[in-house]
Amino acid sequence: LGISLTPESSREMAETRTLVKVCGLNSAEAACHAAASGADMLGFIFVKKSARYITPEAAVEIVGAVDKWIQENKKETPSLPQQGAERGEAKDAASWYTSQAKGVVAAIEKCKGNAAPLKVGVFMNHSAEFMNEMAKKVNLDIIQLHGSEPDDMALKLCKPSIRVVHVDKDSTTDKLKKHIKAGYSSLLMLDSKGGGTGKKFDHKLATELSKDTPFLLAGGLTPVNVGDAVQSVHPLGVDACGGLEKDGQKGVKDLNKIAKYVQAGHS
């Protein structure tokens, strides 16, 4: 998993299973299949320009089906740490995200292999009011900030958040670190610029960052390449969307690809 600031803690977290997120779910069938496959997080996109966008009404129906699956299978939803409980003690981004990642992993592990998937709403430059309304209406566990929201947006949310930092061909480790701030979001994600493009970015940057900062790795991941990405980058978790769709059918999930991706991500 994530790599903390000491070699001892690094080895300790690396022994923990990588978190696997399936994003862009837009049907109850695919969402429940991802849950049954063992995904740790399910992503639902509330960004209208995305090919995987779902309306609030559809989200209620789809997440409702997931909640029914959770109940029927007697899964336990992890009790995530209170948002920013250690904010006053935050010294730097690496130590902040390490402590937050440990809290999330501990909450999942406390369920002793019976954790329900965490339901993540993906938003881009929406108001805090709208995101909070959707989180309550849909029964989300986490809010993902995928746009250019100010860092303190995380403090206005009713749920823990994932801060997405976009990587492009001009990115460097130093440039990325300038966008990664302590004391706000609970989890960090690195994704190709634009998000949902299906394109990978230079994983050398991610590998360098993972030496002291845990994050979810996204961008161009598929059932075929996710295992290698986990082994080379050592991220806290992985996130895939377009790479789990039927060939030539954007927005339509391939159930077989979902299962293979979750298995490969966890291996």
C-alpha positions in Angstrom: 0.0 0.0 0.0 1.1 3.5 0.6 4.7 4.2 1.6 5.2 6.2 4.8 8.2 8.2 6.0 10.2 5.4 7.7 11.5 2.1 6.2 9.8 0.2 8.9 6.3 1.7 8.3 6.9 1.4 4.6 7.4 -2.4 4.8 4.4 -2.7 7.2 2.0 -0.9 4.8 3.4 -2.6 1.7 2.3 -5.9 3.1 -1.3 -4.7 3.0 -3.5 -5.4 0.0 -3.7 -2.7 -2.6 -7.1 -0.9 -2.7 -9.0 -1.4 -5.9 -11.5 1.1 -7.2 -13.9 0.5 -10.2 -15.1 3.9 -11.6 -17.7 5.1 -14.1 -20.3 2.6 -13.0 -23.7 3.4 -14.6 -25.8 0.3 -14.1 -26.9 -1.7 -11.1 -25.7 -4.9 -12.7 -22.1 -3.6 -13.2 -22.0 -2.0 -9.8 -23.2 -5.1 -7.9 -20.8 -7.2 -10.0 -17.9 -5.0 -9.0 -18.9 -5.3 -5.4 -19.2 -9.1 -5.7 -15.8 -9.2 -7.4 -14.2 -7.7 -4.3 -13.7 -4.0 -5.3 -12.9 -1.8 -2.4 -14.4 1.3 -3.9 -17.1 1.9 -6.5 -17.1 5.2 -8.4 -20.2 7.0 -9.7 -19.7 10.0 -12.0 -21.8 13.2 -11.6 -19.9 15.1 -14.3 -22.3 15.8 -17.2 -19.7 15.9 -19.9 -18.5 12.4 -19.0 -19.7 9.4 -21.1 -20.2 7.7 -17.8 -22.4 10.4 -16.3 -25.4 9.3 -14.3 -28.3 11.5 -13.1 -29.0 11.8 -9.4 -32.1 9.8 -9.9 -30.2 7.0 -11.6 -27.5 7.2 -8.9 -30.2 6.6 -6.2 -31.4 3.5 -8.0 -27.9 2.1 -8.7 -26.4 2.8 -5.3 -29.7 1.5 -3.8 -29.1 -1.8 -5.5 -25.5 -1.9 -4.1 -26.8 -1.1 -0.6 -29.3 -4.0 -1.0 -26.4 -6.3 -2.1 -24.4 -5.2 1.0 -27.3 -5.9 3.3 -28.1 -9.3 1.7 -24.5 -10.4 1.9 -24.1 -9.1 5.5 -21.1 -6.9 4.6 -19.9 -4.2 7.0 -19.4 -0.7 5.8 -16.0 0.6 7.1 -16.3 3.4 9.6 -13.9 6.0 8.1 -11.9 8.3 10.3 -13.5 11.7 11.1 -12.6 14.2 8.4 -9.4 16.0 9.2 -9.1 14.8 12.8 -5.4 15.4 12.7 -5.5 18.6 10.7 -3.9 20.8 13.4 -0.9 18.5 13.5 -0.4 18.4 9.7 3.2 19.3 9.0 3.7 18.2 5.4 1.7 16.5 2.6 3.6 13.2 2.8 3.0 12.7 6.5 -0.6 13.9 6.2 -1.6 11.5 3.4 0.3 8.7 5.1 -1.6 9.1 8.4 -4.9 9.5 6.5 -4.3 6.4 4.4 -3.4 4.4 7.5 -6.8 5.4 9.0 -8.7 4.4 5.9 -6.9 1.0 5.6 -7.4 0.4 9.3 -11.1 1.0 9.0 -11.3 -1.5 6.1 -9.2 -4.1 7.9 -11.3 -3.8 11.1 -14.1 -5.4 9.1 -11.9 -8.6 9.0 -12.3 -9.4 5.3 -16.0 -8.6 5.3 -15.8 -4.9 4.3 -18.5 -3.5 2.0 -17.2 -1.4 -0.9 -17.0 2.3 -0.3 -19.2 4.3 -2.6 -17.5 7.3 -4.2 -19.2 10.2 -6.0 -17.0 11.8 -8.6 -17.5 15.6 -9.0 -15.8 18.3 -11.0 -16.1 22.0 -9.9 -19.5 21.5 -8.3 -20.6 23.5 -5.3 -20.1 22.1 -1.8 -23.9 22.3 -1.4 -24.6 20.2 -4.4 -21.9 17.6 -3.5 -23.2 17.3 0.1 -26.8 17.0 -1.2 -25.8 14.2 -3.5 -23.8 12.5 -0.8 -26.8 12.4 1.5 -29.4 11.6 -1.2 -27.4 8.8 -2.8 -25.8 7.5 0.4 -22.1 8.1 -0.7 -19.2 7.3 1.6 -16.6 9.5 -0.1 -16.5 12.6 -2.4 -13.9 12.7 -5.2 -12.8 16.2 -6.2 -11.8 15.8 -9.9 -11.6 19.4 -11.0 -9.8 22.6 -10.0 -11.6 23.0 -6.6 -9.7 25.0 -4.0 -8.0 22.9 -1.3 -10.3 24.1 1.4 -13.3 22.7 -0.5 -12.6 19.5 1.4 -13.4 21.3 4.7 -16.9 22.2 3.5 -17.9 18.6 2.7 -19.9 16.2 4.8 -17.8 13.2 3.8 -14.1 12.5 3.5 -12.7 13.4 0.1 -10.2 12.2 -2.6 -8.1 15.0 -4.1 -7.2 14.3 -7.7 -4.0 15.8 -9.1 -3.7 15.6 -12.8 -0.4 14.6 -14.5 0.6 15.6 -18.1 3.8 15.5 -20.2 5.1 18.7 -18.5 4.7 17.4 -15.0 7.7 16.8 -12.7 7.8 15.5 -9.1 8.4 19.0 -7.8 5.5 20.4 -9.8 3.2 17.7 -8.5 4.2 18.3 -4.9 3.2 21.9 -5.2 -0.4 20.8 -5.8 -0.4 18.3 -2.9 -1.4 20.1 0.3 -1.6 18.8 3.9 -4.7 19.1 6.1 -7.5 18.9 3.6 -8.6 15.7 1.7 -8.2 12.3 3.2 -6.9 10.5 0.1 -4.9 11.5 -2.9 -5.2 10.3 -6.6 -2.9 10.8 -9.5 -4.6 10.7 -12.9 -3.8 11.6 -16.5 -4.8 15.2 -17.3 -8.5 15.4 -18.2 -9.4 12.1 -16.5 -11.3 9.3 -18.2 -9.0 9.6 -21.2 -7.8 6.0 -21.0 -4.2 7.3 -21.3 -1.4 6.5 -19.0 1.1 9.0 -17.8 4.8 8.6 -17.0 4.8 6.2 -14.0 8.3 7.2 -13.1 6.8 10.3 -11.5 4.4 8.1 -9.6 7.1 5.7 -8.5 9.2 8.6 -7.2 6.2 10.1 -5.3 5.2 6.8 -3.7 8.5 6.7 -1.8 6.9 9.0 0.8 3.3 9.8 -0.2 0.5 7.2 -0.6 -2.0 7.7 -3.5 -4.5 6.0 -5.7 -3.1 5.5 -9.3 -5.4 6.1 -12.2 -5.0 6.7 -15.9 -5.1 4.0 -18.6 -5.3 1.0 -16.3 -6.7 -2.2 -17.6 -7.0 -5.9 -16.4 -3.8 -6.5 -18.4 -1.5 -3.8 -17.1 -2.8 -3.1 -13.5 -0.7 -5.9 -12.0 2.5 -4.5 -13.4 1.5 -1.0 -12.3 1.0 -2.2 -8.7 4.4 -4.0 -8.7 6.3 -1.1 -10.1 4.7 1.9 -8.6 3.5 0.5 -5.2 0.5 2.8 -4.9 -2.0 2.9 -2.1 -4.6 1.8 -4.6 -5.6 1.7 -8.3 -8.6 3.1 -10.2 -9.8 2.2 -13.6 -12.7 3.3 -15.7 -12.5 3.2 -19.5 -10.2 0.2 -19.4 -13.0 -1.9 -18.0 -15.5 -1.2 -20.8 -16.6 -3.4 -23.8 -14.5 -2.8 -26.9 -15.8 0.1 -28.9 -18.6 0.8 -26.4 -17.7 3.8 -24.3 -19.6 3.9 -21.1 -20.6 0.2 -21.2 -18.8 -1.9 -18.6 -17.5 -5.4 -19.4 -18.3 -7.6 -16.4 -15.5 -10.1 -17.2 -12.9 -7.2 -17.4 -14.1 -5.9 -14.0 -13.6 -9.2 -12.3 -10.1 -9.8 -13.9 -9.0 -6.2 -13.0 -10.1 -6.5 -9.4 -8.2 -9.9 -9.1 -5.1 -8.5 -10.8 -5.1 -5.4 -8.7 -5.3 -7.3 -5.5 -2.6 -9.9 -6.5 
